[in-house]
Amino acid sequence: MPAWLPDLICLPDYGGDWNRYHQAIYEAFYQDFIQSRPQFMGRRLGLKQHPLIDGKEATFWHFVSEGAVEANRLPDLRRCERIRWPRAVIERADDPAVKVWSNQRGHKKRVCLWLDSEDYLVVLADRETYLLPWTAYLVREEHRKRKLLKEYSDSFSTP
């Protein structure tokens, strides 16, 4: 694990109290992405605020929950524990431990930052003049890891 990676914020540290824990991880997110904004290689990062759920920004929910349907996303403790990791990975994108490449899904441009030693992926949405932190999660499936590695390797080849 790179020395610059922040410690996990774990539910047992809050006595298993979900409400206290949820508040603590939101405060960490707030400090990292609202009170101050990281930059990615000199580019400005915005924030996807809507839809607000329980007064919390969409980006927060994408960092700490999973699910295809926005209204039905479920908390993921592994994502919650790593709430301090997205900013660290974004700010250390020039570290050789972080694989960085761009991809396109339909008309959507994305920048992927993969800390493969920790199986952790941060995805930024490229909006031409700025970037949006989109999601971040542990890559658990071996087939997904192989796909990311191929995508990263292919990003160096010229058509």
Secondary structure, DSSP 8 states (H G I E B T S, - for coil): --TTS-----GGGGTT-HHHHHHHHHHHHHIIIIIS--EETTEEB-----S-BTTB-HHHHHHHEE-SSGGG-EE-HHHHHTTTHHHHHHHTTTSTTSEEEEEEETTEEEEEEEEGGGTEEEEEEE-SS-EEEEEEEE---HHHHHHHHHHHHHTTS--
